[in-house]
Amino acid sequence: MESLSHLTPEKIDRIIEMAWEDRTPFDAIFTQFGLKENAVRAIMRKELKRTSFIRWRIRVKSRVTKHLAQRDWPSKGRFKSANQRQRP
């Protein structure tokens, strides 16, 4: 597993935030921090209370959006809200 010693508390907080978000896939966390799903799971297990970790695992297992390969819509790229400002 990857070494987690290079992560600052701010980065760990951001990883936890991204892991809780429904539409942020594990691939985005890998791209930004170089951590695979197992490493994210280890961080969540270490940093969260036991019940919070269990609740997160149940939530993630039922979310297709957390895994790009399981998504059924054509755009497997970045999710973009209709409310997001468009650049000219």
N, C-alpha and C positions, 0 to 999 in steps of 0.2 A: 504494500500500500504506500501511497505517496507520503512524504514527510510533511507533517502539518506544522512544524516548528517555525516556518517562515511566515506564518499567518499572524497578523496583528489582531488585536481585539476588534478593531473597526472592520477588518476584512471578514472576520468570523461572524460579526453581526450582520454584515451584508449577505454572506452566504446563507445564514439562517433565514433572513428576510426573503431571499430569492427562492429558497427551498419551500417556504410556506406559500408563496404565490402560486396560484393554480396554473397560470398561463406561462410561467417561466420554466422551460424544459431543462433537464439536467445537462443537456448539450450547451446551453448558454452559460451555466456555471463552469463547465469544463473549459469553454472558450475563454472566459474571463479570468478564472483562477487556476486552471489546469488540474481540477479535481474531478475524478470519476464519481459515479453514483455511490459506490461503496465508501469512498472517503467522505462524501457529504453525509451519508448515513452515520458514519462514525462520529462526525462533528455533532450532528443532531443528538445522537445518543449521549455524548459527553456533556453537551451544553444545556440540554433541556431536562426538565423533571421527567421522571419515568412515565407518568401518565400523559404528559404532553408529547413525549416521543412516540408512545403507542398510538395516540390520536393522530399524529402526523403520518405515521406509517400506514395506518388504515386509510387515511385520506389520499396519500400518494398512490397506493395500490389501485385505487378506483379511478384515478385521473389519467385519461388517455393523453391529455395535454402535456404531461410531464415527460413523455417519451416521444420524440419526433417520429420515430419509426411506426408508432401506433396511431398517429393522427390520420384521419380519413379525409381531411380537406386538402385541396391541391397545393396550396401554398404552404410548404414546409419550412419557410423562412421565418423571419421575425414577425411576431404579431403586431399589428398596427391598428390602433383604435380609430374609429371613424371620427372621433372628436379631436384627434391629434392634428395639430397645425401642419399644413402642407407647405413645403418650401417652394418658392417660385422657380 
